[in-house]
């Protein structure tokens, strides 16, 4: 079964799979600045879809709550209007309410009235180079697996670079669609905090049967690469047919190659 993905902006996308509707890292604010404890972030593009136009959501998959480019002010308000929110254990403690925390490799389950089930497995993520964890805080990604045999798992990387944890996801799951957060984010140091083109190519090599659908490549001033950088790199290296760049606000049906 194909998967439909609608890019709303930055890391925020609506994923429709087997009758379920999932939303990644909600960011709905207009452009503006956010002062974090150690850095100032600037949002440059507003959402392509307003939160009240998205419709019912079965779950929000929140990679982490501590950075405004993954959860802004409107996104925080939105969390408490949906049935389920899955995030890190530390994030669940900070956010409170009905927010559910998952450790890497633990899972949650969604069921609908048609008898379909989704298993949401939390995956490891490292938000920058080795040793960054005390500064960046906990982050997770997600693998979405359907009970239907004709639907391939979908991997959402969350804010991470390429490291052994991503390689382990590829060893455990034969994913048909991979959504890397791939804007090469850079703030305080001469290193990136999310995947750059090289990391995204390594991810594509690790998931040889997957269509690569990058998120989090635009909309923020601290991104150093964008979708066109990925397009040029993938074309030169022979991966171009596997890359799908999304037009904001337009539902796009994705099928594994």
BADREN-181994 format. One record per residue: residue in one letter; residue number from 1; x, y, z of N, C-alpha, C in turn. Coordinates in Angstrom, 3 decimals. Layout:
# residues N
resn,resi,n_east,n_north,n_up,ca_east,ca_north,ca_up,c_east,c_north,c_up
A,NUM,X,Y,Z,X,Y,Z,X,Y,Z
...
This chain:
# residues 257
resn,resi,n_east,n_north,n_up,ca_east,ca_north,ca_up,c_east,c_north,c_up
X,1,0.845,-1.191,0.000,0.000,0.000,0.000,0.888,1.251,0.000
X,2,0.528,2.268,-0.793,1.323,3.491,-0.795,1.090,4.302,0.481
X,3,2.007,5.234,0.724,1.939,6.151,1.848,1.767,7.549,1.283
X,4,0.884,8.350,1.871,0.724,9.739,1.458,1.392,10.636,2.498
X,5,2.206,11.575,2.012,2.916,12.489,2.899,2.658,13.914,2.440
X,6,2.266,14.767,3.384,2.065,16.186,3.106,3.042,16.986,3.950
X,7,3.958,17.695,3.300,4.901,18.553,4.017,4.183,19.816,4.452
X,8,4.198,20.086,5.752,3.575,21.292,6.292,4.609,22.384,6.492
X,9,5.836,21.983,6.784,6.931,22.937,6.915,7.969,22.450,7.899
X,10,9.258,22.650,7.569,10.320,22.212,8.464,10.234,20.719,8.721
X,11,10.140,20.320,10.004,10.064,18.899,10.338,8.641,18.363,10.391
X,12,7.675,19.221,10.059,6.273,18.886,10.262,5.675,18.303,8.989
X,13,5.184,17.071,9.084,4.566,16.415,7.931,3.406,15.556,8.405
X,14,2.374,15.493,7.585,1.250,14.598,7.796,1.519,13.315,7.019
X,15,1.531,12.186,7.724,1.764,10.885,7.112,0.477,10.086,7.215
X,16,-0.049,9.665,6.081,-1.273,8.866,6.042,-0.932,7.468,5.551
X,17,-1.209,6.478,6.413,-0.813,5.106,6.136,-1.874,4.159,6.687
X,18,-2.444,3.315,5.837,-3.411,2.288,6.238,-4.573,2.838,7.050
X,19,-5.043,4.035,6.704,-6.173,4.618,7.408,-5.797,5.410,8.650
X,20,-4.521,5.437,9.007,-4.040,6.225,10.148,-3.449,7.545,9.652
X,21,-3.551,8.561,10.509,-2.997,9.874,10.186,-2.056,10.283,11.314
X,22,-0.784,10.440,10.966,0.264,10.757,11.929,0.864,12.111,11.583
X,23,1.280,12.842,12.605,1.912,14.141,12.393,3.270,14.155,13.080
X,24,4.304,14.563,12.364,5.633,14.685,12.953,5.842,16.101,13.486
X,25,6.745,16.213,14.440,7.183,17.451,15.089,6.377,18.701,14.697
X,26,5.327,19.048,15.433,4.439,20.127,15.011,5.040,21.527,15.190
X,27,5.115,22.262,14.093,5.589,23.659,14.100,4.638,24.470,13.235
X,28,3.828,25.324,13.867,2.783,26.065,13.156,2.918,27.584,13.297
X,29,3.936,28.069,13.982,4.082,29.513,14.165,4.397,30.211,12.843
X,30,4.078,31.510,12.806,4.541,32.366,11.714,6.045,32.584,11.844
X,31,6.707,33.094,10.808,8.145,33.390,10.931,8.438,34.292,12.123
X,32,9.593,34.061,12.742,9.986,34.838,13.910,11.208,34.239,14.561
X,33,11.630,34.834,15.678,12.848,34.422,16.368,12.508,33.753,17.694
X,34,13.384,32.823,18.112,13.239,32.087,19.359,14.575,32.117,20.080
X,35,14.554,32.569,21.313,15.777,32.602,22.099,15.830,31.377,23.003
X,36,16.724,30.445,22.678,16.958,29.281,23.519,18.061,29.617,24.517
X,37,18.332,28.746,25.493,19.350,29.084,26.498,20.716,29.448,25.918
X,38,21.123,28.814,24.830,22.476,29.038,24.323,22.527,29.532,22.889
X,39,21.382,29.704,22.243,21.400,30.080,20.828,20.066,30.708,20.459
X,40,20.090,31.566,19.449,18.874,32.166,18.922,18.561,31.529,17.578
X,41,17.326,31.057,17.402,16.899,30.442,16.157,15.909,31.365,15.447
X,42,15.989,31.412,14.117,15.084,32.255,13.334,14.297,31.408,12.356
X,43,12.980,31.458,12.477,12.097,30.778,11.540,11.800,31.724,10.381
X,44,11.951,31.232,9.152,11.841,32.095,7.976,10.598,31.833,7.134
X,45,9.941,30.701,7.323,8.779,30.332,6.506,7.682,29.797,7.420
X,46,6.464,30.250,7.212,5.337,29.761,7.991,4.817,28.439,7.457
X,47,3.843,27.826,8.154,3.335,26.518,7.746,2.511,26.601,6.465
X,48,2.580,25.561,5.653,1.791,25.495,4.422,0.345,25.113,4.708
X,49,0.093,24.522,5.867,-1.249,24.112,6.268,-1.471,24.556,7.713
X,50,-2.573,25.216,7.968,-2.886,25.624,9.334,-3.287,24.408,10.161
X,51,-3.030,24.431,11.469,-3.364,23.267,12.292,-4.845,22.913,12.276
X,52,-5.714,23.917,12.177,-7.152,23.625,12.181,-7.644,23.077,10.845
X,53,-6.754,23.041,9.833,-7.119,22.489,8.530,-6.572,21.083,8.320
X,54,-5.864,20.562,9.290,-5.240,19.244,9.128,-6.253,18.116,9.296
X,55,-7.212,18.290,10.179,-8.171,17.240,10.437,-7.723,16.330,11.564
X,56,-8.484,15.269,11.831,-8.169,14.379,12.953,-6.795,13.715,12.794
X,57,-6.108,13.595,13.910,-4.782,12.958,13.946,-4.834,11.811,14.944
X,58,-4.294,10.661,14.550,-4.251,9.521,15.468,-3.111,9.632,16.470
X,59,-1.990,10.232,16.056,-0.869,10.409,16.986,0.103,11.427,16.427
X,60,0.718,12.178,17.322,1.857,13.036,16.994,3.125,12.278,17.360
X,61,4.074,12.252,16.424,5.379,11.645,16.669,6.379,12.789,16.850
X,62,6.716,13.059,18.108,7.547,14.209,18.473,8.953,13.735,18.802
X,63,9.909,14.075,17.963,11.281,13.578,18.158,11.921,14.151,19.407
X,64,11.617,15.408,19.724,12.076,16.022,20.978,11.360,17.345,21.167
X,65,11.335,17.797,22.406,10.541,18.978,22.748,11.374,20.193,23.077
X,66,12.707,20.071,23.158,13.520,21.124,23.742,13.997,22.186,22.751
X,67,13.727,22.005,21.458,14.183,22.967,20.453,12.994,23.495,19.655
X,68,12.953,24.805,19.473,11.785,25.443,18.869,11.601,25.092,17.404
X,69,12.645,24.658,16.714,12.463,24.296,15.309,11.845,22.910,15.160
X,70,11.612,22.223,16.259,10.888,20.947,16.235,9.577,21.009,17.009
X,71,9.458,21.967,17.897,8.207,22.172,18.632,8.140,23.641,19.015
X,72,7.366,24.405,18.244,7.255,25.831,18.527,6.040,26.105,19.415
X,73,5.712,27.364,19.599,4.655,27.710,20.548,3.300,27.139,20.133
X,74,2.934,27.312,18.879,1.664,26.763,18.401,1.674,25.243,18.421
X,75,2.851,24.663,18.170,2.976,23.209,18.220,2.711,22.674,19.614
X,76,3.191,23.377,20.629,2.939,22.958,22.019,1.451,22.973,22.334
X,77,0.780,24.005,21.891,-0.666,24.059,22.115,-1.372,22.914,21.396
X,78,-0.884,22.584,20.227,-1.526,21.540,19.420,-1.435,20.172,20.093
X,79,-0.356,19.908,20.815,-0.163,18.597,21.433,-1.341,18.186,22.308
X,80,-1.940,19.143,22.956,-2.986,18.823,23.924,-4.377,18.811,23.292
X,81,-4.417,18.862,21.955,-5.672,18.764,21.220,-5.789,17.439,20.473
X,82,-4.766,16.597,20.564,-4.778,15.318,19.846,-4.828,14.171,20.852
X,83,-5.218,12.999,20.343,-5.453,11.860,21.226,-4.164,11.331,21.851
X,84,-3.111,11.198,21.026,-1.885,10.596,21.531,-0.675,11.374,21.033
X,85,0.320,11.463,21.900,1.605,12.073,21.553,2.694,11.155,22.063
X,86,3.598,10.752,21.176,4.727,9.900,21.534,6.005,10.700,21.396
X,87,6.864,10.661,22.430,8.106,11.425,22.406,9.123,10.750,23.317
X,88,10.209,11.448,23.636,11.221,10.891,24.531,10.676,10.784,25.953
X,89,11.309,9.963,26.760,10.903,9.843,28.161,11.098,11.167,28.897
X,90,12.227,11.851,28.639,12.475,13.139,29.293,11.454,14.170,28.823
X,91,11.118,14.145,27.532,10.137,15.081,27.018,8.763,14.861,27.608
X,92,8.381,13.612,27.798,7.080,13.316,28.400,7.003,13.857,29.821
X,93,8.107,13.770,30.546,8.115,14.312,31.917,7.993,15.831,31.898
X,94,8.659,16.480,30.960,8.589,17.939,30.888,7.212,18.421,30.445
X,95,6.632,17.751,29.460,5.369,18.209,28.884,4.166,17.843,29.741
X,96,4.225,16.671,30.398,3.143,16.248,31.277,1.882,15.862,30.523
X,97,0.781,15.858,31.232,-0.493,15.506,30.631,-0.521,14.092,30.081
X,98,-1.075,13.938,28.882,-1.243,12.604,28.297,-0.072,12.202,27.412
X,99,1.017,12.960,27.444,2.178,12.688,26.575,2.857,11.401,27.018
X,100,3.158,10.533,26.066,3.762,9.226,26.348,5.245,9.237,25.978
X,101,6.085,8.750,26.890,7.516,8.691,26.652,7.961,7.303,26.216
X,102,8.871,7.267,25.234,9.413,6.006,24.735,10.934,6.054,24.774
X,103,11.536,4.975,25.257,12.982,4.798,25.152,13.295,4.183,23.800
X,104,14.510,4.376,23.271,14.862,3.730,22.008,14.606,2.230,22.039
X,105,13.982,1.736,20.985,13.601,0.341,20.737,12.335,-0.090,21.477
X,106,11.744,0.783,22.283,10.442,0.456,22.855,9.355,0.855,21.863
X,107,8.137,0.365,22.065,7.097,0.533,21.050,5.756,0.877,21.667
X,108,4.934,1.552,20.875,3.531,1.819,21.193,2.692,1.316,20.023
X,109,1.391,1.131,20.263,0.525,0.544,19.240,-0.716,1.404,19.043
X,110,-1.133,1.531,17.792,-2.360,2.222,17.435,-3.285,1.238,16.737
X,111,-4.570,1.305,17.049,-5.563,0.458,16.385,-6.700,1.326,15.895
X,112,-7.299,0.939,14.750,-8.451,1.687,14.255,-9.655,0.775,14.073
X,113,-10.766,1.339,13.680,-12.002,0.583,13.574,-12.028,-0.421,12.445
X,114,-11.084,-0.324,11.519,-11.009,-1.270,10.405,-10.190,-2.514,10.743
X,115,-9.707,-2.592,11.975,-8.913,-3.740,12.387,-7.435,-3.631,12.064
X,116,-7.000,-2.478,11.545,-5.578,-2.293,11.256,-4.839,-1.849,12.510
X,117,-3.576,-2.218,12.591,-2.729,-1.854,13.723,-1.420,-1.271,13.217
X,118,-0.981,-0.210,13.854,0.353,0.317,13.618,1.192,0.114,14.867
X,119,2.419,-0.319,14.668,3.398,-0.370,15.746,4.385,0.764,15.530
X,120,4.525,1.624,16.530,5.448,2.762,16.468,6.640,2.428,17.357
X,121,7.776,2.190,16.741,8.991,1.841,17.480,9.896,3.061,17.553
X,122,10.281,3.440,18.765,11.226,4.544,18.933,12.626,4.085,18.530
X,123,13.353,4.948,17.850,14.683,4.601,17.368,15.717,5.573,17.921
X,124,16.959,5.130,18.053,17.998,6.020,18.589,18.299,7.163,17.628
X,125,18.679,8.299,18.192,19.081,9.468,17.409,20.183,10.191,18.170
X,126,21.101,10.781,17.414,22.176,11.584,18.032,22.194,12.931,17.339
X,127,21.845,13.964,18.066,21.580,15.295,17.523,22.884,16.081,17.341
X,128,23.823,15.483,16.576,25.111,16.126,16.346,26.238,15.119,16.469
X,129,27.485,15.589,16.622,28.620,14.670,16.700,28.666,13.922,18.028
X,130,29.495,12.912,18.110,29.661,12.154,19.350,30.034,13.091,20.482
X,131,29.387,12.925,21.633,29.627,13.776,22.788,28.670,14.946,22.915
X,132,27.765,15.113,21.937,26.852,16.250,21.943,25.694,16.068,22.921
X,133,25.471,14.859,23.379,24.237,14.555,24.116,23.981,15.451,25.325
X,134,24.990,15.782,26.158,24.690,16.661,27.296,24.211,18.044,26.881
X,135,24.585,18.494,25.676,24.159,19.798,25.189,22.834,19.732,24.446
X,136,22.646,18.700,23.636,21.459,18.626,22.775,20.253,18.028,23.485
X,137,20.505,17.143,24.452,19.409,16.441,25.113,18.950,15.235,24.320
X,138,17.997,14.504,24.882,17.516,13.278,24.261,16.688,13.563,23.010
X,139,16.857,12.709,22.006,16.088,12.761,20.769,15.795,11.317,20.357
X,140,14.646,11.103,19.736,14.355,9.801,19.143,13.817,9.986,17.733
X,141,13.918,8.914,16.942,13.201,8.800,15.687,12.113,7.753,15.849
X,142,11.494,7.371,14.737,10.389,6.420,14.796,10.380,5.530,13.560
X,143,10.053,4.250,13.759,9.688,3.366,12.657,8.220,3.024,12.815
X,144,7.453,3.250,11.752,6.026,2.970,11.736,5.812,1.692,10.930
X,145,5.327,0.647,11.592,5.130,-0.657,10.960,3.654,-1.019,10.991
X,146,3.124,-1.437,9.852,1.717,-1.784,9.742,1.510,-3.277,9.935
X,147,0.323,-3.631,10.398,-0.036,-5.048,10.492,-0.342,-5.636,9.122
X,148,-0.544,-4.800,8.121,-0.783,-5.261,6.759,0.531,-5.712,6.130
X,149,0.523,-6.869,5.510,1.741,-7.425,4.930,2.180,-6.681,3.677
X,150,1.248,-5.916,3.051,1.591,-5.217,1.819,2.020,-3.773,2.058
X,151,2.286,-3.416,3.302,2.743,-2.065,3.641,4.126,-2.133,4.277
X,152,5.109,-1.491,3.648,6.475,-1.487,4.189,6.587,-0.501,5.341
X,153,7.482,-0.755,6.295,7.698,0.200,7.377,8.204,1.553,6.865
X,154,7.897,2.593,7.617,8.331,3.954,7.335,9.247,4.393,8.473
X,155,10.408,4.943,8.116,11.365,5.416,9.123,11.426,6.931,9.096
X,156,11.227,7.541,10.264,11.343,8.990,10.449,12.552,9.213,11.357
X,157,13.585,9.847,10.840,14.860,9.867,11.571,14.828,10.758,12.801
X,158,13.985,11.826,12.813,14.139,12.834,13.840,15.453,13.579,13.622
X,159,15.766,14.495,14.526,17.013,15.256,14.409,18.189,14.370,14.791
X,160,18.904,13.897,13.789,20.064,13.052,14.034,21.041,13.206,12.881
X,161,22.285,12.887,13.140,23.262,12.699,12.087,23.375,11.200,11.810
X,162,24.142,10.848,10.787,24.414,9.434,10.522,25.343,8.908,11.617
X,163,24.953,7.826,12.282,25.810,7.181,13.279,25.343,5.743,13.406
X,164,25.978,4.985,14.297,25.678,3.553,14.406,24.211,3.285,14.710
X,165,23.555,4.194,15.423,22.144,3.988,15.749,21.270,3.954,14.514
X,166,21.546,4.817,13.534,20.775,4.802,12.289,21.064,3.520,11.511
X,167,22.338,3.122,11.495,22.696,1.868,10.820,21.976,0.680,11.448
X,168,21.787,0.719,12.758,21.092,-0.379,13.429,19.615,-0.402,13.068
X,169,19.019,0.764,12.892,17.636,0.797,12.415,17.536,0.074,11.077
X,170,18.484,0.343,10.186,18.469,-0.293,8.870,18.654,-1.800,8.962
X,171,19.429,-2.251,9.938,19.616,-3.697,10.103,18.345,-4.365,10.624
X,172,17.574,-3.662,11.428,16.390,-4.271,12.054,15.120,-4.157,11.209
X,173,15.041,-3.129,10.353,13.790,-2.863,9.642,14.056,-2.690,8.149
X,174,13.280,-3.380,7.339,13.356,-3.245,5.880,12.347,-2.177,5.455
X,175,12.758,-0.934,5.554,11.836,0.180,5.343,11.688,0.500,3.860
X,176,10.459,0.835,3.464,10.191,1.216,2.093,10.216,2.710,1.868
X,177,10.034,3.496,2.946,10.080,4.952,2.882,10.908,5.440,4.069
X,178,11.849,6.349,3.793,12.711,6.908,4.839,12.620,8.427,4.774
X,179,12.335,9.047,5.925,12.236,10.504,6.013,13.383,11.028,6.878
X,180,14.542,11.343,6.273,15.650,11.902,7.052,15.448,13.400,7.291
X,181,15.808,13.873,8.464,15.799,15.306,8.756,17.147,15.846,8.282
X,182,17.144,16.543,7.146,18.362,16.641,6.341,18.763,18.056,5.960
X,183,18.605,19.036,6.838,18.987,20.405,6.510,20.376,20.813,6.915
X,184,21.179,19.873,7.448,22.537,20.194,7.921,22.504,21.386,8.883
X,185,21.661,21.286,9.899,21.519,22.376,10.867,22.844,22.668,11.554
X,186,23.132,23.949,11.730,24.392,24.361,12.378,24.120,25.600,13.211
X,187,24.551,25.557,14.485,24.312,26.704,15.364,25.610,27.177,16.024
X,188,26.051,26.497,17.078,27.152,27.050,17.872,28.544,26.617,17.449
X,189,28.683,25.558,16.693,30.014,25.052,16.376,30.169,24.747,14.904
X,190,31.379,24.386,14.468,31.630,24.078,13.054,31.246,22.641,12.710
X,191,30.066,22.246,13.145,29.585,20.893,12.891,28.073,20.963,12.724
X,192,27.521,19.972,12.029,26.081,19.988,11.810,25.380,19.111,12.843
X,193,24.117,19.443,13.094,23.319,18.806,14.135,22.253,17.873,13.573
X,194,22.020,17.971,12.280,21.119,17.058,11.569,21.843,16.571,10.323
X,195,21.230,15.679,9.585,21.911,15.085,8.440,22.248,16.118,7.366
X,196,23.474,16.011,6.826,23.833,16.754,5.629,23.704,15.824,4.426
X,197,24.159,16.271,3.259,24.008,15.438,2.071,24.750,14.116,2.216
X,198,25.953,14.137,2.804,26.711,12.893,2.973,25.971,11.912,3.875
X,199,25.447,12.423,4.990,24.689,11.567,5.912,23.460,10.978,5.223
X,200,22.804,11.799,4.410,21.593,11.338,3.743,21.912,10.268,2.704
X,201,23.040,10.419,2.008,23.477,9.385,1.067,23.802,8.092,1.810
X,202,24.493,8.191,2.952,24.784,6.986,3.744,23.488,6.304,4.183
X,203,22.503,7.117,4.548,21.214,6.560,4.950,20.548,5.853,3.775
X,204,20.604,6.450,2.601,20.034,5.816,1.412,20.730,4.492,1.098
X,205,22.039,4.444,1.278,22.780,3.204,1.048,22.389,2.136,2.062
X,206,22.118,2.556,3.297,21.762,1.592,4.346,20.365,1.023,4.146
X,207,19.489,1.809,3.503,18.122,1.365,3.216,17.969,1.250,1.690
X,208,18.525,0.226,1.080,18.596,0.185,-0.393,17.256,0.059,-1.086
X,209,16.210,-0.342,-0.369,14.889,-0.527,-0.981,13.937,0.629,-0.685
X,210,14.461,1.710,-0.127,13.588,2.795,0.342,13.600,3.990,-0.597
X,211,12.440,4.638,-0.703,12.352,5.974,-1.275,12.740,6.965,-0.186
X,212,13.606,7.925,-0.525,14.116,8.892,0.443,13.327,10.190,0.289
X,213,12.656,10.598,1.382,11.780,11.777,1.372,12.261,12.723,2.474
X,214,13.158,13.652,2.157,13.732,14.486,3.217,12.742,15.482,3.806
X,215,12.855,15.674,5.106,12.148,16.722,5.832,13.181,17.653,6.471
X,216,12.678,18.755,7.030,13.512,19.674,7.819,14.707,20.183,7.012
X,217,14.432,20.568,5.749,15.487,21.102,4.892,15.283,22.585,4.585
X,218,14.192,23.157,5.069,13.900,24.558,4.773,13.132,25.173,5.936
X,219,13.078,26.518,5.916,12.236,27.212,6.879,12.944,27.785,8.082
X,220,14.271,27.525,8.219,15.008,28.023,9.379,16.375,28.541,8.934
X,221,16.810,29.648,9.541,18.040,30.307,9.098,19.295,29.501,9.418
X,222,19.221,28.569,10.364,20.422,27.831,10.743,20.650,26.571,9.902
X,223,19.828,26.357,8.876,20.072,25.242,7.969,21.131,25.651,6.942
X,224,22.046,24.744,6.678,23.142,25.031,5.753,22.974,24.360,4.395
X,225,22.051,23.435,4.274,21.774,22.772,3.002,20.267,22.643,2.824
X,226,19.869,22.417,1.573,18.432,22.321,1.301,18.146,21.186,0.327
X,227,16.905,21.108,-0.118,16.506,20.024,-1.000,17.264,20.009,-2.314
X,228,17.582,21.193,-2.853,18.316,21.228,-4.121,19.733,20.704,-3.960
X,229,20.354,20.943,-2.811,21.665,20.345,-2.545,21.570,18.828,-2.554
X,230,20.527,18.311,-1.946,20.321,16.863,-1.963,20.086,16.362,-3.377
X,231,19.266,17.080,-4.151,18.991,16.670,-5.520,20.272,16.568,-6.340
X,232,21.123,17.572,-6.264,22.361,17.567,-7.038,23.262,16.410,-6.614
X,233,23.386,16.191,-5.304,24.255,15.128,-4.807,23.726,13.757,-5.203
X,234,22.441,13.537,-5.016,21.853,12.246,-5.353,21.955,11.968,-6.853
X,235,21.760,12.992,-7.674,21.858,12.788,-9.117,23.277,12.402,-9.523
X,236,24.265,13.087,-8.984,25.657,12.793,-9.341,26.048,11.383,-8.924
X,237,25.552,10.942,-7.769,25.948,9.637,-7.234,25.045,8.506,-7.701
X,238,24.057,8.801,-8.529,23.219,7.750,-9.087,22.036,7.335,-8.236
X,239,21.718,8.148,-7.208,20.584,7.848,-6.338,19.359,8.691,-6.682
X,240,19.444,9.468,-7.748,18.426,10.478,-8.012,17.016,9.951,-8.126
X,241,16.838,8.772,-8.692,15.482,8.233,-8.870,14.832,7.851,-7.558
X,242,15.620,7.743,-6.502,15.078,7.342,-5.204,14.704,8.531,-4.326
X,243,15.025,9.749,-4.742,14.779,10.936,-3.934,13.471,11.592,-4.346
X,244,12.614,11.890,-3.354,11.372,12.617,-3.597,11.372,13.880,-2.743
X,245,11.398,15.016,-3.405,11.289,16.292,-2.714,9.832,16.725,-2.717
X,246,9.314,17.093,-1.564,7.897,17.403,-1.413,7.627,18.885,-1.652
X,247,6.498,19.168,-2.284,6.010,20.533,-2.405,5.141,20.831,-1.192
X,248,5.452,21.865,-0.421,4.690,22.140,0.801,3.193,22.243,0.538
X,249,2.432,21.576,1.391,0.981,21.647,1.336,0.318,20.712,0.353
X,250,1.104,19.962,-0.411,0.545,19.088,-1.447,0.691,17.631,-1.025
X,251,-0.420,16.907,-0.824,-0.314,15.476,-0.493,0.395,14.726,-1.628
X,252,1.388,13.943,-1.276,2.192,13.222,-2.262,2.198,11.747,-1.923
X,253,1.788,10.922,-2.879,1.781,9.477,-2.688,3.183,8.951,-2.940
X,254,3.709,8.207,-1.979,5.066,7.670,-2.051,4.989,6.145,-2.098
X,255,5.685,5.564,-3.045,5.784,4.118,-3.119,7.254,3.727,-3.106
X,256,7.564,2.608,-2.470,8.939,2.132,-2.425,9.407,1.783,-3.832
X,257,10.709,1.985,-4.155,11.200,1.649,-5.488,11.154,0.152,-5.749
